[in-house]
Amino acid sequence: MRSRFFPGLGLRFASIAFYSTLAFSQNTANDVPPVIDVHVHAMDESFPGGGPMRPNTPRFLASDPATKEAPFGWDAQDQCTPKLYPAAKGEYIKDVVAEMERLNVTAVVFGDPAGVKKWKDAAPNRVIPGTSFNEGMTPGKRVALDELRKNFTQDGFKVMGEIGLQYEGISPSDPSVDQFFALAEELDVPVAIHMGTGGSGRANIAMRKFRGSMGDPLLLEDLLARHPKLRVQVMHAGYPLIDNMLTLLQANSHVYVDVAGLIWSYPLKEVNRYIERLVDAGFEDRVMFGTDQLEWPKLMAYSISIIQNADYLTPGQKRDILYNNAARFLRLNPAESKKP
Ligand SMILES: [Zn+2]
């Protein structure tokens, strides 16, 4: 997801005490069970001009094309969730890394190699580097195959992502990008593909090439048939196409999902219902925690709290989602974190 969907979100409400509810106890990382965030973006700064944001909008507002329409449809008047604030200029990476230390988070950080290196330098033991063939906002712009090969064989990159073909209106099974997935299969590198969420409620205005239909998880079937060893992270869990997502998970046992973006971008009851459905269908071992961290440093703590507070998950299932499943998917360490 890209945060330019939310310019000015949150607007001009007085700051409310809700925000202080995000202040956690003074635990150090040693006290806190480990968390893996499989979906972070290697940004230098909070987006210029971005504002405070209230996660989990309760509704997407209708608009009239005869009026000047905002590029997002979130209900900025809602006051049900705390405001999350962008970082001060020059402090975004430092602020997020401090949160990662406090919350004991290791993160897969996606971006162009130079941008990811800044994060790796800032938190060498907490950053797993990821890069893709279509980083950047220019549709059709591709990284050379040899360059990408070098990223994964020499430069230490571990995950191929975020692959945002849906923003270009292209299916992940499109032959024009098959060479990149063939490379990932050859090198045994997992791929992370944006599937599902459009986020803003105004995709037709803000993202003219985006196609909801290109986020259908079943579009991955041809790709997986061509590359049977490919390990796939379906970013945003194919939301809201739950039936097709379950169909894919049932057919392909090395497909995992992340709940990034989805977890804070939609009405909370709906988010919980979606995650519960994935777990109830038998896939508690394939749901991975993620934030889509891209602007507001406290987003990580807020998103973790949604899993921690989910009354439909057992303590063991929470540990699986917050850590164990990603550790298995990424082949980090055979020792799983202790289930309470
Ligand atoms: Zn995404």
Residues whose N, C-alpha, C, O or C-beta is under 5 A from the ligand:
A	BS01	ZN	M1 H194 M235
